[in-house]
């Protein structure tokens, strides 16, 4: 993971820790750097699901709004 990606992840994690939303989504097209079991696990521990496709994320959100 490159420094800018690490900064993005740190920012997302800090926001999740501060806000404690219960449920959240992180949408990125950068599966090369973020589709890592450790990253997915760290986000999941904070109630955050990661998506690499806008359509998949939108479907997930829509399913939760019903």
mmCIF file of the N, C-alpha and C atoms, coordinates in Angstrom:
data_MODEL
# 
_entry.id   MODEL 
# 
loop_
_atom_site.group_PDB 
_atom_site.id 
_atom_site.type_symbol 
_atom_site.label_atom_id 
_atom_site.label_alt_id 
_atom_site.label_comp_id 
_atom_site.label_asym_id 
_atom_site.label_entity_id 
_atom_site.label_seq_id 
_atom_site.pdbx_PDB_ins_code 
_atom_site.Cartn_x 
_atom_site.Cartn_y 
_atom_site.Cartn_z 
_atom_site.occupancy 
_atom_site.B_iso_or_equiv 
_atom_site.pdbx_formal_charge 
_atom_site.auth_seq_id 
_atom_site.auth_comp_id 
_atom_site.auth_asym_id 
_atom_site.auth_atom_id 
_atom_site.pdbx_PDB_model_num 
ATOM 1   N N  . UNK A 1 1  ? 0.853   -1.171 0.000  1.00 0.00 ? 1  UNK A N  1 
ATOM 2   C CA . UNK A 1 1  ? 0.000   0.000  0.000  1.00 0.00 ? 1  UNK A CA 1 
ATOM 3   C C  . UNK A 1 1  ? 0.901   1.237  0.000  1.00 0.00 ? 1  UNK A C  1 
ATOM 4   N N  . UNK A 1 2  ? 0.620   2.137  -0.892 1.00 0.00 ? 2  UNK A N  1 
ATOM 5   C CA . UNK A 1 2  ? 1.409   3.369  -1.010 1.00 0.00 ? 2  UNK A CA 1 
ATOM 6   C C  . UNK A 1 2  ? 0.946   4.390  0.022  1.00 0.00 ? 2  UNK A C  1 
ATOM 7   N N  . UNK A 1 3  ? 1.763   5.386  0.270  1.00 0.00 ? 3  UNK A N  1 
ATOM 8   C CA . UNK A 1 3  ? 1.470   6.393  1.291  1.00 0.00 ? 3  UNK A CA 1 
ATOM 9   C C  . UNK A 1 3  ? 0.107   7.063  1.102  1.00 0.00 ? 3  UNK A C  1 
ATOM 10  N N  . UNK A 1 4  ? -0.274  7.526  -0.107 1.00 0.00 ? 4  UNK A N  1 
ATOM 11  C CA . UNK A 1 4  ? -1.599  8.144  -0.234 1.00 0.00 ? 4  UNK A CA 1 
ATOM 12  C C  . UNK A 1 4  ? -2.734  7.178  0.128  1.00 0.00 ? 4  UNK A C  1 
ATOM 13  N N  . UNK A 1 5  ? -2.590  5.907  -0.241 1.00 0.00 ? 5  UNK A N  1 
ATOM 14  C CA . UNK A 1 5  ? -3.612  4.928  0.111  1.00 0.00 ? 5  UNK A CA 1 
ATOM 15  C C  . UNK A 1 5  ? -3.664  4.702  1.616  1.00 0.00 ? 5  UNK A C  1 
ATOM 16  N N  . UNK A 1 6  ? -2.509  4.657  2.239  1.00 0.00 ? 6  UNK A N  1 
ATOM 17  C CA . UNK A 1 6  ? -2.445  4.501  3.687  1.00 0.00 ? 6  UNK A CA 1 
ATOM 18  C C  . UNK A 1 6  ? -3.088  5.688  4.392  1.00 0.00 ? 6  UNK A C  1 
ATOM 19  N N  . UNK A 1 7  ? -2.919  6.878  3.833  1.00 0.00 ? 7  UNK A N  1 
ATOM 20  C CA . UNK A 1 7  ? -3.538  8.076  4.410  1.00 0.00 ? 7  UNK A CA 1 
ATOM 21  C C  . UNK A 1 7  ? -5.054  8.018  4.274  1.00 0.00 ? 7  UNK A C  1 
ATOM 22  N N  . UNK A 1 8  ? -5.528  7.550  3.137  1.00 0.00 ? 8  UNK A N  1 
ATOM 23  C CA . UNK A 1 8  ? -6.980  7.394  2.943  1.00 0.00 ? 8  UNK A CA 1 
ATOM 24  C C  . UNK A 1 8  ? -7.529  6.409  3.962  1.00 0.00 ? 8  UNK A C  1 
ATOM 25  N N  . UNK A 1 9  ? -6.878  5.258  4.094  1.00 0.00 ? 9  UNK A N  1 
ATOM 26  C CA . UNK A 1 9  ? -7.338  4.249  5.048  1.00 0.00 ? 9  UNK A CA 1 
ATOM 27  C C  . UNK A 1 9  ? -7.301  4.786  6.476  1.00 0.00 ? 9  UNK A C  1 
ATOM 28  N N  . UNK A 1 10 ? -6.239  5.469  6.837  1.00 0.00 ? 10 UNK A N  1 
ATOM 29  C CA . UNK A 1 10 ? -6.140  6.036  8.188  1.00 0.00 ? 10 UNK A CA 1 
ATOM 30  C C  . UNK A 1 10 ? -7.252  7.043  8.439  1.00 0.00 ? 10 UNK A C  1 
ATOM 31  N N  . UNK A 1 11 ? -7.575  7.833  7.441  1.00 0.00 ? 11 UNK A N  1 
ATOM 32  C CA . UNK A 1 11 ? -8.642  8.821  7.564  1.00 0.00 ? 11 UNK A CA 1 
ATOM 33  C C  . UNK A 1 11 ? -10.001 8.143  7.741  1.00 0.00 ? 11 UNK A C  1 
ATOM 34  N N  . UNK A 1 12 ? -10.248 7.113  6.949  1.00 0.00 ? 12 UNK A N  1 
ATOM 35  C CA . UNK A 1 12 ? -11.512 6.375  7.063  1.00 0.00 ? 12 UNK A CA 1 
ATOM 36  C C  . UNK A 1 12 ? -11.614 5.731  8.437  1.00 0.00 ? 12 UNK A C  1 
ATOM 37  N N  . UNK A 1 13 ? -10.525 5.103  8.886  1.00 0.00 ? 13 UNK A N  1 
ATOM 38  C CA . UNK A 1 13 ? -10.539 4.445  10.196 1.00 0.00 ? 13 UNK A CA 1 
ATOM 39  C C  . UNK A 1 13 ? -10.759 5.462  11.321 1.00 0.00 ? 13 UNK A C  1 
ATOM 40  N N  . UNK A 1 14 ? -10.108 6.605  11.235 1.00 0.00 ? 14 UNK A N  1 
ATOM 41  C CA . UNK A 1 14 ? -10.269 7.641  12.254 1.00 0.00 ? 14 UNK A CA 1 
ATOM 42  C C  . UNK A 1 14 ? -11.708 8.140  12.293 1.00 0.00 ? 14 UNK A C  1 
ATOM 43  N N  . UNK A 1 15 ? -12.301 8.326  11.124 1.00 0.00 ? 15 UNK A N  1 
ATOM 44  C CA . UNK A 1 15 ? -13.687 8.782  11.066 1.00 0.00 ? 15 UNK A CA 1 
ATOM 45  C C  . UNK A 1 15 ? -14.632 7.731  11.651 1.00 0.00 ? 15 UNK A C  1 
ATOM 46  N N  . UNK A 1 16 ? -14.416 6.473  11.316 1.00 0.00 ? 16 UNK A N  1 
ATOM 47  C CA . UNK A 1 16 ? -15.245 5.399  11.870 1.00 0.00 ? 16 UNK A CA 1 
ATOM 48  C C  . UNK A 1 16 ? -15.111 5.333  13.382 1.00 0.00 ? 16 UNK A C  1 
ATOM 49  N N  . UNK A 1 17 ? -13.891 5.480  13.876 1.00 0.00 ? 17 UNK A N  1 
ATOM 50  C CA . UNK A 1 17 ? -13.664 5.440  15.325 1.00 0.00 ? 17 UNK A CA 1 
ATOM 51  C C  . UNK A 1 17 ? -14.308 6.632  16.027 1.00 0.00 ? 17 UNK A C  1 
ATOM 52  N N  . UNK A 1 18 ? -14.279 7.793  15.387 1.00 0.00 ? 18 UNK A N  1 
ATOM 53  C CA . UNK A 1 18 ? -14.842 8.995  15.999 1.00 0.00 ? 18 UNK A CA 1 
ATOM 54  C C  . UNK A 1 18 ? -16.367 8.997  15.961 1.00 0.00 ? 18 UNK A C  1 
ATOM 55  N N  . UNK A 1 19 ? -16.931 8.579  14.854 1.00 0.00 ? 19 UNK A N  1 
ATOM 56  C CA . UNK A 1 19 ? -18.383 8.656  14.668 1.00 0.00 ? 19 UNK A CA 1 
ATOM 57  C C  . UNK A 1 19 ? -19.131 7.417  15.141 1.00 0.00 ? 19 UNK A C  1 
ATOM 58  N N  . UNK A 1 20 ? -18.465 6.280  15.117 1.00 0.00 ? 20 UNK A N  1 
ATOM 59  C CA . UNK A 1 20 ? -19.072 5.001  15.491 1.00 0.00 ? 20 UNK A CA 1 
ATOM 60  C C  . UNK A 1 20 ? -20.461 4.842  14.866 1.00 0.00 ? 20 UNK A C  1 
ATOM 61  N N  . UNK A 1 21 ? -20.537 4.826  13.529 1.00 0.00 ? 21 UNK A N  1 
ATOM 62  C CA . UNK A 1 21 ? -21.833 4.815  12.865 1.00 0.00 ? 21 UNK A CA 1 
ATOM 63  C C  . UNK A 1 21 ? -22.623 3.516  13.009 1.00 0.00 ? 21 UNK A C  1 
ATOM 64  N N  . UNK A 1 22 ? -21.991 2.428  13.410 1.00 0.00 ? 22 UNK A N  1 
ATOM 65  C CA . UNK A 1 22 ? -22.700 1.152  13.501 1.00 0.00 ? 22 UNK A CA 1 
ATOM 66  C C  . UNK A 1 22 ? -22.661 0.414  12.177 1.00 0.00 ? 22 UNK A C  1 
ATOM 67  N N  . UNK A 1 23 ? -22.989 1.120  11.110 1.00 0.00 ? 23 UNK A N  1 
ATOM 68  C CA . UNK A 1 23 ? -22.932 0.561  9.764  1.00 0.00 ? 23 UNK A CA 1 
ATOM 69  C C  . UNK A 1 23 ? -22.403 1.624  8.820  1.00 0.00 ? 23 UNK A C  1 
ATOM 70  N N  . UNK A 1 24 ? -21.492 1.227  7.941  1.00 0.00 ? 24 UNK A N  1 
ATOM 71  C CA . UNK A 1 24 ? -20.920 2.181  7.002  1.00 0.00 ? 24 UNK A CA 1 
ATOM 72  C C  . UNK A 1 24 ? -20.438 1.435  5.762  1.00 0.00 ? 24 UNK A C  1 
ATOM 73  N N  . UNK A 1 25 ? -20.222 2.203  4.701  1.00 0.00 ? 25 UNK A N  1 
ATOM 74  C CA . UNK A 1 25 ? -19.689 1.654  3.454  1.00 0.00 ? 25 UNK A CA 1 
ATOM 75  C C  . UNK A 1 25 ? -18.475 2.478  3.042  1.00 0.00 ? 25 UNK A C  1 
ATOM 76  N N  . UNK A 1 26 ? -17.504 1.776  2.507  1.00 0.00 ? 26 UNK A N  1 
ATOM 77  C CA . UNK A 1 26 ? -16.322 2.420  1.937  1.00 0.00 ? 26 UNK A CA 1 
ATOM 78  C C  . UNK A 1 26 ? -16.254 1.978  0.486  1.00 0.00 ? 26 UNK A C  1 
ATOM 79  N N  . UNK A 1 27 ? -16.378 2.921  -0.422 1.00 0.00 ? 27 UNK A N  1 
ATOM 80  C CA . UNK A 1 27 ? -16.392 2.642  -1.854 1.00 0.00 ? 27 UNK A CA 1 
ATOM 81  C C  . UNK A 1 27 ? -15.099 3.139  -2.479 1.00 0.00 ? 27 UNK A C  1 
ATOM 82  N N  . UNK A 1 28 ? -14.395 2.247  -3.156 1.00 0.00 ? 28 UNK A N  1 
ATOM 83  C CA . UNK A 1 28 ? -13.158 2.595  -3.838 1.00 0.00 ? 28 UNK A CA 1 
ATOM 84  C C  . UNK A 1 28 ? -13.001 1.707  -5.062 1.00 0.00 ? 28 UNK A C  1 
ATOM 85  N N  . UNK A 1 29 ? -12.420 2.251  -6.107 1.00 0.00 ? 29 UNK A N  1 
ATOM 86  C CA . UNK A 1 29 ? -12.122 1.433  -7.284 1.00 0.00 ? 29 UNK A CA 1 
ATOM 87  C C  . UNK A 1 29 ? -10.752 0.781  -7.164 1.00 0.00 ? 29 UNK A C  1 
ATOM 88  N N  . UNK A 1 30 ? -10.024 1.111  -6.122 1.00 0.00 ? 30 UNK A N  1 
ATOM 89  C CA . UNK A 1 30 ? -8.655  0.643  -5.960 1.00 0.00 ? 30 UNK A CA 1 
ATOM 90  C C  . UNK A 1 30 ? -8.607  -0.707 -5.227 1.00 0.00 ? 30 UNK A C  1 
ATOM 91  N N  . UNK A 1 31 ? -9.040  -1.746 -5.902 1.00 0.00 ? 31 UNK A N  1 
ATOM 92  C CA . UNK A 1 31 ? -9.007  -3.072 -5.284 1.00 0.00 ? 31 UNK A CA 1 
ATOM 93  C C  . UNK A 1 31 ? -7.580  -3.581 -5.137 1.00 0.00 ? 31 UNK A C  1 
ATOM 94  N N  . UNK A 1 32 ? -6.677  -3.083 -5.959 1.00 0.00 ? 32 UNK A N  1 
ATOM 95  C CA . UNK A 1 32 ? -5.274  -3.518 -5.896 1.00 0.00 ? 32 UNK A CA 1 
ATOM 96  C C  . UNK A 1 32 ? -4.680  -3.276 -4.501 1.00 0.00 ? 32 UNK A C  1 
ATOM 97  N N  . UNK A 1 33 ? -4.988  -2.150 -3.915 1.00 0.00 ? 33 UNK A N  1 
ATOM 98  C CA . UNK A 1 33 ? -4.421  -1.805 -2.613 1.00 0.00 ? 33 UNK A CA 1 
ATOM 99  C C  . UNK A 1 33 ? -5.354  -2.067 -1.436 1.00 0.00 ? 33 UNK A C  1 
ATOM 100 N N  . UNK A 1 34 ? -6.662  -2.035 -1.663 1.00 0.00 ? 34 UNK A N  1 
ATOM 101 C CA . UNK A 1 34 ? -7.582  -2.141 -0.541 1.00 0.00 ? 34 UNK A CA 1 
ATOM 102 C C  . UNK A 1 34 ? -8.242  -3.511 -0.395 1.00 0.00 ? 34 UNK A C  1 
ATOM 103 N N  . UNK A 1 35 ? -8.169  -4.358 -1.425 1.00 0.00 ? 35 UNK A N  1 
ATOM 104 C CA . UNK A 1 35 ? -8.754  -5.693 -1.317 1.00 0.00 ? 35 UNK A CA 1 
ATOM 105 C C  . UNK A 1 35 ? -7.739  -6.624 -0.664 1.00 0.00 ? 35 UNK A C  1 
ATOM 106 N N  . UNK A 1 36 ? -7.533  -6.380 0.590  1.00 0.00 ? 36 UNK A N  1 
ATOM 107 C CA . UNK A 1 36 ? -6.564  -7.101 1.398  1.00 0.00 ? 36 UNK A CA 1 
ATOM 108 C C  . UNK A 1 36 ? -7.310  -7.626 2.628  1.00 0.00 ? 36 UNK A C  1 
ATOM 109 N N  . UNK A 1 37 ? -7.141  -8.889 2.986  1.00 0.00 ? 37 UNK A N  1 
ATOM 110 C CA . UNK A 1 37 ? -7.885  -9.446 4.124  1.00 0.00 ? 37 UNK A CA 1 
ATOM 111 C C  . UNK A 1 37 ? -7.737  -8.636 5.412  1.00 0.00 ? 37 UNK A C  1 
ATOM 112 N N  . UNK A 1 38 ? -6.552  -8.096 5.655  1.00 0.00 ? 38 UNK A N  1 
ATOM 113 C CA . UNK A 1 38 ? -6.345  -7.305 6.875  1.00 0.00 ? 38 UNK A CA 1 
ATOM 114 C C  . UNK A 1 38 ? -7.142  -6.000 6.829  1.00 0.00 ? 38 UNK A C  1 
ATOM 115 N N  . UNK A 1 39 ? -7.166  -5.351 5.677  1.00 0.00 ? 39 UNK A N  1 
ATOM 116 C CA . UNK A 1 39 ? -7.923  -4.101 5.522  1.00 0.00 ? 39 UNK A CA 1 
ATOM 117 C C  . UNK A 1 39 ? -9.410  -4.380 5.652  1.00 0.00 ? 39 UNK A C  1 
ATOM 118 N N  . UNK A 1 40 ? -9.883  -5.401 4.960  1.00 0.00 ? 40 UNK A N  1 
ATOM 119 C CA . UNK A 1 40 ? -11.305 -5.761 5.020  1.00 0.00 ? 40 UNK A CA 1 
ATOM 120 C C  . UNK A 1 40 ? -11.703 -6.072 6.459  1.00 0.00 ? 40 UNK A C  1 
ATOM 121 N N  . UNK A 1 41 ? -10.840 -6.785 7.178  1.00 0.00 ? 41 UNK A N  1 
ATOM 122 C CA . UNK A 1 41 ? -11.123 -7.145 8.572  1.00 0.00 ? 41 UNK A CA 1 
ATOM 123 C C  . UNK A 1 41 ? -11.157 -5.907 9.478  1.00 0.00 ? 41 UNK A C  1 
ATOM 124 N N  . UNK A 1 42 ? -10.178 -5.021 9.326  1.00 0.00 ? 42 UNK A N  1 
ATOM 125 C CA . UNK A 1 42 ? -10.148 -3.803 10.155 1.00 0.00 ? 42 UNK A CA 1 
ATOM 126 C C  . UNK A 1 42 ? -11.409 -2.972 9.944  1.00 0.00 ? 42 UNK A C  1 
ATOM 127 N N  . UNK A 1 43 ? -11.852 -2.857 8.694  1.00 0.00 ? 43 UNK A N  1 
ATOM 128 C CA . UNK A 1 43 ? -13.076 -2.100 8.409  1.00 0.00 ? 43 UNK A CA 1 
ATOM 129 C C  . UNK A 1 43 ? -14.293 -2.824 8.973  1.00 0.00 ? 43 UNK A C  1 
ATOM 130 N N  . UNK A 1 44 ? -14.355 -4.134 8.781  1.00 0.00 ? 44 UNK A N  1 
ATOM 131 C CA . UNK A 1 44 ? -15.494 -4.912 9.268  1.00 0.00 ? 44 UNK A CA 1 
ATOM 132 C C  . UNK A 1 44 ? -15.636 -4.816 10.787 1.00 0.00 ? 44 UNK A C  1 
ATOM 133 N N  . UNK A 1 45 ? -14.514 -4.765 11.491 1.00 0.00 ? 45 UNK A N  1 
ATOM 134 C CA . UNK A 1 45 ? -14.563 -4.622 12.951 1.00 0.00 ? 45 UNK A CA 1 
ATOM 135 C C  . UNK A 1 45 ? -15.246 -3.326 13.363 1.00 0.00 ? 45 UNK A C  1 
ATOM 136 N N  . UNK A 1 46 ? -15.254 -2.359 12.480 1.00 0.00 ? 46 UNK A N  1 
ATOM 137 C CA . UNK A 1 46 ? -15.872 -1.068 12.760 1.00 0.00 ? 46 UNK A CA 1 
ATOM 138 C C  . UNK A 1 46 ? -17.224 -0.932 12.070 1.00 0.00 ? 46 UNK A C  1 
ATOM 139 N N  . UNK A 1 47 ? -17.763 -2.048 11.592 1.00 0.00 ? 47 UNK A N  1 
ATOM 140 C CA . UNK A 1 47 ? -19.081 -2.039 10.962 1.00 0.00 ? 47 UNK A CA 1 
ATOM 141 C C  . UNK A 1 47 ? -19.079 -1.466 9.560  1.00 0.00 ? 47 UNK A C  1 
ATOM 142 N N  . UNK A 1 48 ? -17.946 -1.484 8.901  1.00 0.00 ? 48 UNK A N  1 
ATOM 143 C CA . UNK A 1 48 ? -17.813 -0.882 7.580  1.00 0.00 ? 48 UNK A CA 1 
ATOM 144 C C  . UNK A 1 48 ? -17.578 -1.965 6.530  1.00 0.00 ? 48 UNK A C  1 
ATOM 145 N N  . UNK A 1 49 ? -18.390 -1.947 5.515  1.00 0.00 ? 49 UNK A N  1 
ATOM 146 C CA . UNK A 1 49 ? -18.266 -2.895 4.410  1.00 0.00 ? 49 UNK A CA 1 
ATOM 147 C C  . UNK A 1 49 ? -17.592 -2.173 3.244  1.00 0.00 ? 49 UNK A C  1 
ATOM 148 N N  . UNK A 1 50 ? -16.626 -2.849 2.623  1.00 0.00 ? 50 UNK A N  1 
ATOM 149 C CA . UNK A 1 50 ? -15.886 -2.240 1.518  1.00 0.00 ? 50 UNK A CA 1 
ATOM 150 C C  . UNK A 1 50 ? -16.438 -2.731 0.182  1.00 0.00 ? 50 UNK A C  1 
ATOM 151 N N  . UNK A 1 51 ? -16.520 -1.818 -0.765 1.00 0.00 ? 51 UNK A N  1 
ATOM 152 C CA . UNK A 1 51 ? -17.011 -2.133 -2.111 1.00 0.00 ? 51 UNK A CA 1 
ATOM 153 C C  . UNK A 1 51 ? -16.030 -1.587 -3.143 1.00 0.00 ? 51 UNK A C  1 
ATOM 154 N N  . UNK A 1 52 ? -15.907 -2.332 -4.231 1.00 0.00 ? 52 UNK A N  1 
ATOM 155 C CA . UNK A 1 52 ? -15.029 -1.922 -5.327 1.00 0.00 ? 52 UNK A CA 1 
ATOM 156 C C  . UNK A 1 52 ? -15.832 -1.607 -6.580 1.00 0.00 ? 52 UNK A C  1 
ATOM 157 N N  . UNK A 1 53 ? -17.141 -1.669 -6.468 1.00 0.00 ? 53 UNK A N  1 
ATOM 158 C CA . UNK A 1 53 ? -18.035 -1.390 -7.584 1.00 0.00 ? 53 UNK A CA 1 
ATOM 159 C C  . UNK A 1 53 ? -19.167 -0.487 -7.085 1.00 0.00 ? 53 UNK A C  1 
ATOM 160 N N  . UNK A 1 54 ? -19.412 0.589  -7.818 1.00 0.00 ? 54 UNK A N  1 
ATOM 161 C CA . UNK A 1 54 ? -20.493 1.494  -7.449 1.00 0.00 ? 54 UNK A CA 1 
ATOM 162 C C  . UNK A 1 54 ? -21.825 0.763  -7.448 1.00 0.00 ? 54 UNK A C  1 
ATOM 163 N N  . UNK A 1 55 ? -22.054 -0.056 -8.471 1.00 0.00 ? 55 UNK A N  1 
ATOM 164 C CA . UNK A 1 55 ? -23.325 -0.783 -8.563 1.00 0.00 ? 55 UNK A CA 1 
ATOM 165 C C  . UNK A 1 55 ? -23.536 -1.724 -7.387 1.00 0.00 ? 55 UNK A C  1 
ATOM 166 N N  . UNK A 1 56 ? -22.477 -2.418 -6.965 1.00 0.00 ? 56 UNK A N  1 
ATOM 167 C CA . UNK A 1 56 ? -22.590 -3.312 -5.809 1.00 0.00 ? 56 UNK A CA 1 
ATOM 168 C C  . UNK A 1 56 ? -22.903 -2.531 -4.535 1.00 0.00 ? 56 UNK A C  1 
ATOM 169 N N  . UNK A 1 57 ? -22.249 -1.401 -4.370 1.00 0.00 ? 57 UNK A N  1 
ATOM 170 C CA . UNK A 1 57 ? -22.487 -0.571 -3.194 1.00 0.00 ? 57 UNK A CA 1 
ATOM 171 C C  . UNK A 1 57 ? -23.911 -0.020 -3.201 1.00 0.00 ? 57 UNK A C  1 
ATOM 172 N N  . UNK A 1 58 ? -24.345 0.462  -4.352 1.00 0.00 ? 58 UNK A N  1 
ATOM 173 C CA . UNK A 1 58 ? -25.695 0.992  -4.468 1.00 0.00 ? 58 UNK A CA 1 
ATOM 174 C C  . UNK A 1 58 ? -26.739 -0.083 -4.176 1.00 0.00 ? 58 UNK A C  1 
ATOM 175 N N  . UNK A 1 59 ? -26.531 -1.273 -4.685 1.00 0.00 ? 59 UNK A N  1 
ATOM 176 C CA . UNK A 1 59 ? -27.457 -2.385 -4.416 1.00 0.00 ? 59 UNK A CA 1 
ATOM 177 C C  . UNK A 1 59 ? -27.514 -2.693 -2.928 1.00 0.00 ? 59 UNK A C  1 
ATOM 178 N N  . UNK A 1 60 ? -26.360 -2.689 -2.280 1.00 0.00 ? 60 UNK A N  1 
ATOM 179 C CA . UNK A 1 60 ? -26.293 -2.957 -0.841 1.00 0.00 ? 60 UNK A CA 1 
ATOM 180 C C  . UNK A 1 60 ? -27.086 -1.885 -0.072 1.00 0.00 ? 60 UNK A C  1 
ATOM 181 N N  . UNK A 1 61 ? -26.872 -0.644 -0.408 1.00 0.00 ? 61 UNK A N  1 
ATOM 182 C CA . UNK A 1 61 ? -27.574 0.457  0.270  1.00 0.00 ? 61 UNK A CA 1 
ATOM 183 C C  . UNK A 1 61 ? -29.072 0.362  0.032  1.00 0.00 ? 61 UNK A C  1 
ATOM 184 N N  . UNK A 1 62 ? -29.459 0.127  -1.196 1.00 0.00 ? 62 UNK A N  1 
ATOM 185 C CA . UNK A 1 62 ? -30.891 0.010  -1.520 1.00 0.00 ? 62 UNK A CA 1 
ATOM 186 C C  . UNK A 1 62 ? -31.528 -1.135 -0.752 1.00 0.00 ? 62 UNK A C  1 
ATOM 187 N N  . UNK A 1 63 ? -30.822 -2.246 -0.615 1.00 0.00 ? 63 UNK A N  1 
ATOM 188 C CA . UNK A 1 63 ? -31.380 -3.395 0.103  1.00 0.00 ? 63 UNK A CA 1 
ATOM 189 C C  . UNK A 1 63 ? -31.585 -3.066 1.586  1.00 0.00 ? 63 UNK A C  1 
ATOM 190 N N  . UNK A 1 64 ? -30.783 -2.167 2.123  1.00 0.00 ? 64 UNK A N  1 
ATOM 191 C CA . UNK A 1 64 ? -30.923 -1.782 3.523  1.00 0.00 ? 64 UNK A CA 1 
ATOM 192 C C  . UNK A 1 64 ? -31.979 -0.701 3.741  1.00 0.00 ? 64 UNK A C  1 
ATOM 193 N N  . UNK A 1 65 ? -32.388 -0.051 2.683  1.00 0.00 ? 65 UNK A N  1 
ATOM 194 C CA . UNK A 1 65 ? -33.413 0.995  2.794  1.00 0.00 ? 65 UNK A CA 1 
ATOM 195 C C  . UNK A 1 65 ? -34.824 0.437  2.710  1.00 0.00 ? 65 UNK A C  1 
ATOM 196 N N  . UNK A 1 66 ? -34.935 -0.798 2.284  1.00 0.00 ? 66 UNK A N  1 
ATOM 197 C CA . UNK A 1 66 ? -36.274 -1.407 2.141  1.00 0.00 ? 66 UNK A CA 1 
ATOM 198 C C  . UNK A 1 66 ? -36.816 -1.877 3.437  1.00 0.00 ? 66 UNK A C  1 
# 
